[in-house]
Amino acid sequence: MHVSTIKENAKMLINSLPDSSTWDDIMYEIYVKQKIDKGLKEIKSGKVIPHMDVKRLLEKK
């Protein structure tokens, strides 16, 4: 089984962008990928609030 490293994932992400991408485009894509990965990790570890609980909290305000 092959486990991708962060560096390999970054290369794949950059290679998937158009040649006309700017530094800002690249940094944005890396930022979004990082946030998604963090969220998925938190879901796996159970660090989430169920949707209905959040809805009830917001309705009280």
mmCIF file of the N, C-alpha and C atoms, coordinates in Angstrom:
data_MODEL
# 
_entry.id   MODEL 
# 
loop_
_atom_site.group_PDB 
_atom_site.id 
_atom_site.type_symbol 
_atom_site.label_atom_id 
_atom_site.label_alt_id 
_atom_site.label_comp_id 
_atom_site.label_asym_id 
_atom_site.label_entity_id 
_atom_site.label_seq_id 
_atom_site.pdbx_PDB_ins_code 
_atom_site.Cartn_x 
_atom_site.Cartn_y 
_atom_site.Cartn_z 
_atom_site.occupancy 
_atom_site.B_iso_or_equiv 
_atom_site.pdbx_formal_charge 
_atom_site.auth_seq_id 
_atom_site.auth_comp_id 
_atom_site.auth_asym_id 
_atom_site.auth_atom_id 
_atom_site.pdbx_PDB_model_num 
ATOM 1   N N  . MET A 1 1  ? 0.841   -1.192 0.000   1.00 0.00 ? 1  MET A N  1 
ATOM 2   C CA . MET A 1 1  ? 0.000   0.000  0.000   1.00 0.00 ? 1  MET A CA 1 
ATOM 3   C C  . MET A 1 1  ? 0.879   1.246  0.000   1.00 0.00 ? 1  MET A C  1 
ATOM 4   N N  . HIS A 1 2  ? 0.594   2.164  -0.881  1.00 0.00 ? 2  HIS A N  1 
ATOM 5   C CA . HIS A 1 2  ? 1.371   3.398  -0.997  1.00 0.00 ? 2  HIS A CA 1 
ATOM 6   C C  . HIS A 1 2  ? 0.684   4.520  -0.246  1.00 0.00 ? 2  HIS A C  1 
ATOM 7   N N  . VAL A 1 3  ? 1.424   5.155  0.654   1.00 0.00 ? 3  VAL A N  1 
ATOM 8   C CA . VAL A 1 3  ? 0.884   6.294  1.396   1.00 0.00 ? 3  VAL A CA 1 
ATOM 9   C C  . VAL A 1 3  ? 1.513   7.558  0.821   1.00 0.00 ? 3  VAL A C  1 
ATOM 10  N N  . SER A 1 4  ? 0.661   8.471  0.353   1.00 0.00 ? 4  SER A N  1 
ATOM 11  C CA . SER A 1 4  ? 1.167   9.715  -0.223  1.00 0.00 ? 4  SER A CA 1 
ATOM 12  C C  . SER A 1 4  ? 1.659   10.638 0.880   1.00 0.00 ? 4  SER A C  1 
ATOM 13  N N  . THR A 1 5  ? 2.749   11.308 0.613   1.00 0.00 ? 5  THR A N  1 
ATOM 14  C CA . THR A 1 5  ? 3.253   12.295 1.551   1.00 0.00 ? 5  THR A CA 1 
ATOM 15  C C  . THR A 1 5  ? 2.618   13.648 1.237   1.00 0.00 ? 5  THR A C  1 
ATOM 16  N N  . ILE A 1 6  ? 2.740   14.558 2.168   1.00 0.00 ? 6  ILE A N  1 
ATOM 17  C CA . ILE A 1 6  ? 2.219   15.910 1.953   1.00 0.00 ? 6  ILE A CA 1 
ATOM 18  C C  . ILE A 1 6  ? 2.869   16.522 0.717   1.00 0.00 ? 6  ILE A C  1 
ATOM 19  N N  . LYS A 1 7  ? 4.160   16.304 0.566   1.00 0.00 ? 7  LYS A N  1 
ATOM 20  C CA . LYS A 1 7  ? 4.880   16.856 -0.587  1.00 0.00 ? 7  LYS A CA 1 
ATOM 21  C C  . LYS A 1 7  ? 4.325   16.293 -1.899  1.00 0.00 ? 7  LYS A C  1 
ATOM 22  N N  . GLU A 1 8  ? 4.062   14.984 -1.936  1.00 0.00 ? 8  GLU A N  1 
ATOM 23  C CA . GLU A 1 8  ? 3.490   14.377 -3.145  1.00 0.00 ? 8  GLU A CA 1 
ATOM 24  C C  . GLU A 1 8  ? 2.094   14.929 -3.426  1.00 0.00 ? 8  GLU A C  1 
ATOM 25  N N  . ASN A 1 9  ? 1.293   15.089 -2.365  1.00 0.00 ? 9  ASN A N  1 
ATOM 26  C CA . ASN A 1 9  ? -0.055  15.649 -2.537  1.00 0.00 ? 9  ASN A CA 1 
ATOM 27  C C  . ASN A 1 9  ? 0.015   17.082 -3.054  1.00 0.00 ? 9  ASN A C  1 
ATOM 28  N N  . ALA A 1 10 ? 0.960   17.865 -2.553  1.00 0.00 ? 10 ALA A N  1 
ATOM 29  C CA . ALA A 1 10 ? 1.114   19.251 -2.998  1.00 0.00 ? 10 ALA A CA 1 
ATOM 30  C C  . ALA A 1 10 ? 1.505   19.285 -4.478  1.00 0.00 ? 10 ALA A C  1 
ATOM 31  N N  . LYS A 1 11 ? 2.397   18.397 -4.878  1.00 0.00 ? 11 LYS A N  1 
ATOM 32  C CA . LYS A 1 11 ? 2.804   18.336 -6.288  1.00 0.00 ? 11 LYS A CA 1 
ATOM 33  C C  . LYS A 1 11 ? 1.616   18.002 -7.183  1.00 0.00 ? 11 LYS A C  1 
ATOM 34  N N  . MET A 1 12 ? 0.811   17.018 -6.761  1.00 0.00 ? 12 MET A N  1 
ATOM 35  C CA . MET A 1 12 ? -0.358  16.633 -7.555  1.00 0.00 ? 12 MET A CA 1 
ATOM 36  C C  . MET A 1 12 ? -1.351  17.792 -7.651  1.00 0.00 ? 12 MET A C  1 
ATOM 37  N N  . LEU A 1 13 ? -1.552  18.477 -6.540  1.00 0.00 ? 13 LEU A N  1 
ATOM 38  C CA . LEU A 1 13 ? -2.480  19.605 -6.529  1.00 0.00 ? 13 LEU A CA 1 
ATOM 39  C C  . LEU A 1 13 ? -1.992  20.697 -7.487  1.00 0.00 ? 13 LEU A C  1 
ATOM 40  N N  . ILE A 1 14 ? -0.728  21.043 -7.386  1.00 0.00 ? 14 ILE A N  1 
ATOM 41  C CA . ILE A 1 14 ? -0.162  22.084 -8.255  1.00 0.00 ? 14 ILE A CA 1 
ATOM 42  C C  . ILE A 1 14 ? -0.232  21.662 -9.719  1.00 0.00 ? 14 ILE A C  1 
ATOM 43  N N  . ASN A 1 15 ? 0.082   20.410 -9.995  1.00 0.00 ? 15 ASN A N  1 
ATOM 44  C CA . ASN A 1 15 ? 0.040   19.926 -11.379 1.00 0.00 ? 15 ASN A CA 1 
ATOM 45  C C  . ASN A 1 15 ? -1.379  19.920 -11.947 1.00 0.00 ? 15 ASN A C  1 
ATOM 46  N N  . SER A 1 16 ? -2.389  19.864 -11.079 1.00 0.00 ? 16 SER A N  1 
ATOM 47  C CA . SER A 1 16 ? -3.773  19.860 -11.559 1.00 0.00 ? 16 SER A CA 1 
ATOM 48  C C  . SER A 1 16 ? -4.276  21.261 -11.904 1.00 0.00 ? 16 SER A C  1 
ATOM 49  N N  . LEU A 1 17 ? -3.536  22.279 -11.505 1.00 0.00 ? 17 LEU A N  1 
ATOM 50  C CA . LEU A 1 17 ? -3.948  23.664 -11.773 1.00 0.00 ? 17 LEU A CA 1 
ATOM 51  C C  . LEU A 1 17 ? -3.525  24.085 -13.178 1.00 0.00 ? 17 LEU A C  1 
ATOM 52  N N  . PRO A 1 18 ? -4.244  25.058 -13.732 1.00 0.00 ? 18 PRO A N  1 
ATOM 53  C CA . PRO A 1 18 ? -3.850  25.546 -15.064 1.00 0.00 ? 18 PRO A CA 1 
ATOM 54  C C  . PRO A 1 18 ? -2.471  26.221 -15.027 1.00 0.00 ? 18 PRO A C  1 
ATOM 55  N N  . ASP A 1 19 ? -1.798  26.222 -16.157 1.00 0.00 ? 19 ASP A N  1 
ATOM 56  C CA . ASP A 1 19 ? -0.476  26.847 -16.254 1.00 0.00 ? 19 ASP A CA 1 
ATOM 57  C C  . ASP A 1 19 ? -0.526  28.339 -15.950 1.00 0.00 ? 19 ASP A C  1 
ATOM 58  N N  . SER A 1 20 ? -1.675  28.938 -16.104 1.00 0.00 ? 20 SER A N  1 
ATOM 59  C CA . SER A 1 20 ? -1.801  30.378 -15.868 1.00 0.00 ? 20 SER A CA 1 
ATOM 60  C C  . SER A 1 20 ? -2.019  30.721 -14.389 1.00 0.00 ? 20 SER A C  1 
ATOM 61  N N  . SER A 1 21 ? -1.970  29.721 -13.498 1.00 0.00 ? 21 SER A N  1 
ATOM 62  C CA . SER A 1 21 ? -2.207  29.957 -12.072 1.00 0.00 ? 21 SER A CA 1 
ATOM 63  C C  . SER A 1 21 ? -1.171  30.902 -11.485 1.00 0.00 ? 21 SER A C  1 
ATOM 64  N N  . THR A 1 22 ? -1.645  31.707 -10.549 1.00 0.00 ? 22 THR A N  1 
ATOM 65  C CA . THR A 1 22 ? -0.752  32.638 -9.852  1.00 0.00 ? 22 THR A CA 1 
ATOM 66  C C  . THR A 1 22 ? -0.317  32.007 -8.523  1.00 0.00 ? 22 THR A C  1 
ATOM 67  N N  . TRP A 1 23 ? 0.634   32.673 -7.868  1.00 0.00 ? 23 TRP A N  1 
ATOM 68  C CA . TRP A 1 23 ? 1.037   32.222 -6.536  1.00 0.00 ? 23 TRP A CA 1 
ATOM 69  C C  . TRP A 1 23 ? -0.168  32.229 -5.596  1.00 0.00 ? 23 TRP A C  1 
ATOM 70  N N  . ASP A 1 24 ? -0.997  33.257 -5.718  1.00 0.00 ? 24 ASP A N  1 
ATOM 71  C CA . ASP A 1 24 ? -2.190  33.337 -4.869  1.00 0.00 ? 24 ASP A CA 1 
ATOM 72  C C  . ASP A 1 24 ? -3.135  32.167 -5.120  1.00 0.00 ? 24 ASP A C  1 
ATOM 73  N N  . ASP A 1 25 ? -3.301  31.776 -6.383  1.00 0.00 ? 25 ASP A N  1 
ATOM 74  C CA . ASP A 1 25 ? -4.141  30.619 -6.709  1.00 0.00 ? 25 ASP A CA 1 
ATOM 75  C C  . ASP A 1 25 ? -3.605  29.357 -6.042  1.00 0.00 ? 25 ASP A C  1 
ATOM 76  N N  . ILE A 1 26 ? -2.299  29.167 -6.143  1.00 0.00 ? 26 ILE A N  1 
ATOM 77  C CA . ILE A 1 26 ? -1.668  27.979 -5.565  1.00 0.00 ? 26 ILE A CA 1 
ATOM 78  C C  . ILE A 1 26 ? -1.817  27.982 -4.047  1.00 0.00 ? 26 ILE A C  1 
ATOM 79  N N  . MET A 1 27 ? -1.557  29.105 -3.416  1.00 0.00 ? 27 MET A N  1 
ATOM 80  C CA . MET A 1 27 ? -1.668  29.188 -1.959  1.00 0.00 ? 27 MET A CA 1 
ATOM 81  C C  . MET A 1 27 ? -3.102  28.956 -1.498  1.00 0.00 ? 27 MET A C  1 
ATOM 82  N N  . TYR A 1 28 ? -4.068  29.475 -2.257  1.00 0.00 ? 28 TYR A N  1 
ATOM 83  C CA . TYR A 1 28 ? -5.471  29.287 -1.910  1.00 0.00 ? 28 TYR A CA 1 
ATOM 84  C C  . TYR A 1 28 ? -5.833  27.802 -1.975  1.00 0.00 ? 28 TYR A C  1 
ATOM 85  N N  . GLU A 1 29 ? -5.441  27.134 -3.039  1.00 0.00 ? 29 GLU A N  1 
ATOM 86  C CA . GLU A 1 29 ? -5.757  25.717 -3.191  1.00 0.00 ? 29 GLU A CA 1 
ATOM 87  C C  . GLU A 1 29 ? -5.128  24.879 -2.081  1.00 0.00 ? 29 GLU A C  1 
ATOM 88  N N  . ILE A 1 30 ? -3.905  25.199 -1.711  1.00 0.00 ? 30 ILE A N  1 
ATOM 89  C CA . ILE A 1 30 ? -3.246  24.481 -0.614  1.00 0.00 ? 30 ILE A CA 1 
ATOM 90  C C  . ILE A 1 30 ? -3.975  24.742 0.704   1.00 0.00 ? 30 ILE A C  1 
ATOM 91  N N  . TYR A 1 31 ? -4.378  25.985 0.925   1.00 0.00 ? 31 TYR A N  1 
ATOM 92  C CA . TYR A 1 31 ? -5.115  26.347 2.135   1.00 0.00 ? 31 TYR A CA 1 
ATOM 93  C C  . TYR A 1 31 ? -6.432  25.569 2.224   1.00 0.00 ? 31 TYR A C  1 
ATOM 94  N N  . VAL A 1 32 ? -7.173  25.523 1.130   1.00 0.00 ? 32 VAL A N  1 
ATOM 95  C CA . VAL A 1 32 ? -8.457  24.811 1.114   1.00 0.00 ? 32 VAL A CA 1 
ATOM 96  C C  . VAL A 1 32 ? -8.226  23.323 1.371   1.00 0.00 ? 32 VAL A C  1 
ATOM 97  N N  . LYS A 1 33 ? -7.243  22.731 0.706   1.00 0.00 ? 33 LYS A N  1 
ATOM 98  C CA . LYS A 1 33 ? -6.926  21.310 0.905   1.00 0.00 ? 33 LYS A CA 1 
ATOM 99  C C  . LYS A 1 33 ? -6.584  21.034 2.361   1.00 0.00 ? 33 LYS A C  1 
ATOM 100 N N  . GLN A 1 34 ? -5.802  21.914 2.961   1.00 0.00 ? 34 GLN A N  1 
ATOM 101 C CA . GLN A 1 34 ? -5.407  21.752 4.363   1.00 0.00 ? 34 GLN A CA 1 
ATOM 102 C C  . GLN A 1 34 ? -6.638  21.785 5.276   1.00 0.00 ? 34 GLN A C  1 
ATOM 103 N N  . LYS A 1 35 ? -7.544  22.713 5.039   1.00 0.00 ? 35 LYS A N  1 
ATOM 104 C CA . LYS A 1 35 ? -8.745  22.835 5.861   1.00 0.00 ? 35 LYS A CA 1 
ATOM 105 C C  . LYS A 1 35 ? -9.655  21.616 5.694   1.00 0.00 ? 35 LYS A C  1 
ATOM 106 N N  . ILE A 1 36 ? -9.788  21.121 4.475   1.00 0.00 ? 36 ILE A N  1 
ATOM 107 C CA . ILE A 1 36 ? -10.608 19.930 4.232   1.00 0.00 ? 36 ILE A CA 1 
ATOM 108 C C  . ILE A 1 36 ? -10.000 18.725 4.953   1.00 0.00 ? 36 ILE A C  1 
ATOM 109 N N  . ASP A 1 37 ? -8.696  18.549 4.826   1.00 0.00 ? 37 ASP A N  1 
ATOM 110 C CA . ASP A 1 37 ? -8.022  17.432 5.504   1.00 0.00 ? 37 ASP A CA 1 
ATOM 111 C C  . ASP A 1 37 ? -8.203  17.508 7.016   1.00 0.00 ? 37 ASP A C  1 
ATOM 112 N N  . LYS A 1 38 ? -8.103  18.718 7.566   1.00 0.00 ? 38 LYS A N  1 
ATOM 113 C CA . LYS A 1 38 ? -8.283  18.901 9.007   1.00 0.00 ? 38 LYS A CA 1 
ATOM 114 C C  . LYS A 1 38 ? -9.708  18.523 9.418   1.00 0.00 ? 38 LYS A C  1 
ATOM 115 N N  . GLY A 1 39 ? -10.687 18.955 8.641   1.00 0.00 ? 39 GLY A N  1 
ATOM 116 C CA . GLY A 1 39 ? -12.082 18.632 8.934   1.00 0.00 ? 39 GLY A CA 1 
ATOM 117 C C  . GLY A 1 39 ? -12.343 17.139 8.880   1.00 0.00 ? 39 GLY A C  1 
ATOM 118 N N  . LEU A 1 40 ? -11.790 16.466 7.881   1.00 0.00 ? 40 LEU A N  1 
ATOM 119 C CA . LEU A 1 40 ? -11.975 15.013 7.770   1.00 0.00 ? 40 LEU A CA 1 
ATOM 120 C C  . LEU A 1 40 ? -11.331 14.284 8.947   1.00 0.00 ? 40 LEU A C  1 
ATOM 121 N N  . LYS A 1 41 ? -10.180 14.774 9.374   1.00 0.00 ? 41 LYS A N  1 
ATOM 122 C CA . LYS A 1 41 ? -9.499  14.181 10.532  1.00 0.00 ? 41 LYS A CA 1 
ATOM 123 C C  . LYS A 1 41 ? -10.350 14.365 11.794  1.00 0.00 ? 41 LYS A C  1 
ATOM 124 N N  . GLU A 1 42 ? -10.945 15.542 11.954  1.00 0.00 ? 42 GLU A N  1 
ATOM 125 C CA . GLU A 1 42 ? -11.792 15.797 13.115  1.00 0.00 ? 42 GLU A CA 1 
ATOM 126 C C  . GLU A 1 42 ? -13.045 14.925 13.094  1.00 0.00 ? 42 GLU A C  1 
ATOM 127 N N  . ILE A 1 43 ? -13.595 14.694 11.916  1.00 0.00 ? 43 ILE A N  1 
ATOM 128 C CA . ILE A 1 43 ? -14.758 13.806 11.796  1.00 0.00 ? 43 ILE A CA 1 
ATOM 129 C C  . ILE A 1 43 ? -14.381 12.397 12.244  1.00 0.00 ? 43 ILE A C  1 
ATOM 130 N N  . LYS A 1 44 ? -13.229 11.906 11.761  1.00 0.00 ? 44 LYS A N  1 
ATOM 131 C CA . LYS A 1 44 ? -12.781 10.559 12.132  1.00 0.00 ? 44 LYS A CA 1 
ATOM 132 C C  . LYS A 1 44 ? -12.563 10.421 13.635  1.00 0.00 ? 44 LYS A C  1 
ATOM 133 N N  . SER A 1 45 ? -12.090 11.491 14.280  1.00 0.00 ? 45 SER A N  1 
ATOM 134 C CA . SER A 1 45 ? -11.806 11.413 15.717  1.00 0.00 ? 45 SER A CA 1 
ATOM 135 C C  . SER A 1 45 ? -13.028 11.750 16.571  1.00 0.00 ? 45 SER A C  1 
ATOM 136 N N  . GLY A 1 46 ? -14.153 12.036 15.919  1.00 0.00 ? 46 GLY A N  1 
ATOM 137 C CA . GLY A 1 46 ? -15.385 12.294 16.661  1.00 0.00 ? 46 GLY A CA 1 
ATOM 138 C C  . GLY A 1 46 ? -15.540 13.711 17.166  1.00 0.00 ? 46 GLY A C  1 
ATOM 139 N N  . LYS A 1 47 ? -14.729 14.617 16.693  1.00 0.00 ? 47 LYS A N  1 
ATOM 140 C CA . LYS A 1 47 ? -14.795 16.017 17.133  1.00 0.00 ? 47 LYS A CA 1 
ATOM 141 C C  . LYS A 1 47 ? -15.798 16.799 16.277  1.00 0.00 ? 47 LYS A C  1 
ATOM 142 N N  . VAL A 1 48 ? -17.041 16.376 16.336  1.00 0.00 ? 48 VAL A N  1 
ATOM 143 C CA . VAL A 1 48 ? -18.083 17.038 15.557  1.00 0.00 ? 48 VAL A CA 1 
ATOM 144 C C  . VAL A 1 48 ? -19.316 17.259 16.429  1.00 0.00 ? 48 VAL A C  1 
ATOM 145 N N  . ILE A 1 49 ? -20.134 18.199 16.025  1.00 0.00 ? 49 ILE A N  1 
ATOM 146 C CA . ILE A 1 49 ? -21.415 18.440 16.672  1.00 0.00 ? 49 ILE A CA 1 
ATOM 147 C C  . ILE A 1 49 ? -22.485 18.059 15.661  1.00 0.00 ? 49 ILE A C  1 
ATOM 148 N N  . PRO A 1 50 ? -23.383 17.160 16.041  1.00 0.00 ? 50 PRO A N  1 
ATOM 149 C CA . PRO A 1 50 ? -24.424 16.759 15.101  1.00 0.00 ? 50 PRO A CA 1 
ATOM 150 C C  . PRO A 1 50 ? -25.248 17.957 14.609  1.00 0.00 ? 50 PRO A C  1 
ATOM 151 N N  . HIS A 1 51 ? -25.695 17.863 13.375  1.00 0.00 ? 51 HIS A N  1 
ATOM 152 C CA . HIS A 1 51 ? -26.427 18.944 12.713  1.00 0.00 ? 51 HIS A CA 1 
ATOM 153 C C  . HIS A 1 51 ? -27.625 19.408 13.542  1.00 0.00 ? 51 HIS A C  1 
ATOM 154 N N  . MET A 1 52 ? -28.398 18.464 14.061  1.00 0.00 ? 52 MET A N  1 
ATOM 155 C CA . MET A 1 52 ? -29.596 18.823 14.831  1.00 0.00 ? 52 MET A CA 1 
ATOM 156 C C  . MET A 1 52 ? -29.237 19.589 16.107  1.00 0.00 ? 52 MET A C  1 
ATOM 157 N N  . ASP A 1 53 ? -28.098 19.266 16.727  1.00 0.00 ? 53 ASP A N  1 
ATOM 158 C CA . ASP A 1 53 ? -27.667 19.991 17.926  1.00 0.00 ? 53 ASP A CA 1 
ATOM 159 C C  . ASP A 1 53 ? -27.306 21.433 17.581  1.00 0.00 ? 53 ASP A C  1 
ATOM 160 N N  . VAL A 1 54 ? -26.623 21.621 16.479  1.00 0.00 ? 54 VAL A N  1 
ATOM 161 C CA . VAL A 1 54 ? -26.266 22.971 16.042  1.00 0.00 ? 54 VAL A CA 1 
ATOM 162 C C  . VAL A 1 54 ? -27.530 23.757 15.710  1.00 0.00 ? 54 VAL A C  1 
ATOM 163 N N  . LYS A 1 55 ? -28.463 23.113 15.042  1.00 0.00 ? 55 LYS A N  1 
ATOM 164 C CA . LYS A 1 55 ? -29.722 23.763 14.676  1.00 0.00 ? 55 LYS A CA 1 
ATOM 165 C C  . LYS A 1 55 ? -30.470 24.225 15.925  1.00 0.00 ? 55 LYS A C  1 
ATOM 166 N N  . ARG A 1 56 ? -30.529 23.373 16.942  1.00 0.00 ? 56 ARG A N  1 
ATOM 167 C CA . ARG A 1 56 ? -31.199 23.750 18.191  1.00 0.00 ? 56 ARG A CA 1 
ATOM 168 C C  . ARG A 1 56 ? -30.495 24.923 18.872  1.00 0.00 ? 56 ARG A C  1 
ATOM 169 N N  . LEU A 1 57 ? -29.172 24.909 18.869  1.00 0.00 ? 57 LEU A N  1 
ATOM 170 C CA . LEU A 1 57 ? -28.406 25.998 19.469  1.00 0.00 ? 57 LEU A CA 1 
ATOM 171 C C  . LEU A 1 57 ? -28.687 27.323 18.767  1.00 0.00 ? 57 LEU A C  1 
ATOM 172 N N  . LEU A 1 58 ? -28.747 27.288 17.448  1.00 0.00 ? 58 LEU A N  1 
ATOM 173 C CA . LEU A 1 58 ? -29.004 28.508 16.683  1.00 0.00 ? 58 LEU A CA 1 
ATOM 174 C C  . LEU A 1 58 ? -30.431 29.009 16.856  1.00 0.00 ? 58 LEU A C  1 
ATOM 175 N N  . GLU A 1 59 ? -31.373 28.100 17.001  1.00 0.00 ? 59 GLU A N  1 
ATOM 176 C CA . GLU A 1 59 ? -32.760 28.486 17.189  1.00 0.00 ? 59 GLU A CA 1 
ATOM 177 C C  . GLU A 1 59 ? -32.987 29.189 18.526  1.00 0.00 ? 59 GLU A C  1 
ATOM 178 N N  . LYS A 1 60 ? -32.163 28.871 19.532  1.00 0.00 ? 60 LYS A N  1 
ATOM 179 C CA . LYS A 1 60 ? -32.285 29.484 20.858  1.00 0.00 ? 60 LYS A CA 1 
ATOM 180 C C  . LYS A 1 60 ? -31.824 30.934 20.868  1.00 0.00 ? 60 LYS A C  1 
ATOM 181 N N  . LYS A 1 61 ? -31.019 31.309 19.890  1.00 0.00 ? 61 LYS A N  1 
ATOM 182 C CA . LYS A 1 61 ? -30.450 32.676 19.875  1.00 0.00 ? 61 LYS A CA 1 
ATOM 183 C C  . LYS A 1 61 ? -31.393 33.663 19.292  1.00 0.00 ? 61 LYS A C  1 
# 
